[in-house]
Amino acid sequence: GIQVEQSPPDLILQEGANSTLRCNFSDSVNNLQWFHQNPWGQLINLFYIPSGTKQNGRLSATTVATERYSLLYISSSQTTDSGVYFCAVVGTGNQFYFGTGTSLTVIP
Amino acid sequence: ETGVTQTPRHLVMGMTNKKSLKCEQHLGHNAMYWYKQSAKKPLELMFVYSLEERVENNSVPSRFSPECPNSSHLFLHLHTLQPEDSALYLCASSFSMNTEAFFGQGTRLTVV
């Protein structure tokens, strides 16, 4: 299967700070998604981004498929951004492979 | 609200019980998935259904039995579970396999 590594594993930010989360993957992918898991367990779609750059409010993501990585940028972080951020990829098979996540805590 | 609904949200069951988890989507998707999320582990794919046919079964023990009666509903039947099966069970759907997936809220299962 495809190996997915996320960094950093844990991150603590002061409210208002910016951050970059990274996802490295070991093989070519046809699909890449970023999710935010809230404290109640639900996975919220952030971006569907197999390649290129997308922005949604304070969040943006960039995937460089040829170099097998994706970045998630969070600007002007808020306490509601706290939670775990997952990157998931799909190669040529049927399966999404998830990273182990980045646990983000934003303190007021 | 993602359009994928799971019930129940929480479930506590004994090792001899039989229970079922339900997942429902009305997004017009044709693929549905069950994932298991244990503490400190990546999400693990359990089953994939595409157009009501099971296309993936990741060596899941037979005490977990999926059922997909139509493209909008997916069940996970549980029987004779072990305490190590306690986890968050997540359902997802996508228009076709490997396209953008949407997840339900999850069922937090505790086996006692």
Interface residues (C-beta under 8 A of the other chain):
Chain A: V4 N30 N31 Q33 F35 W40 G41 Q42 L43 I44 N45 Y48 F86 A88 V90 N94 Q95 F96 Y97 F98 G99 T100 G101
Chain B: T2 Y33 Q37 K40 K41 P42 L43 L45 V48 S50 V55 E56 N58 L88 L90 A92 M97 N98 T99 E100 A101 F102 F103 G104 Q105 G106 R108
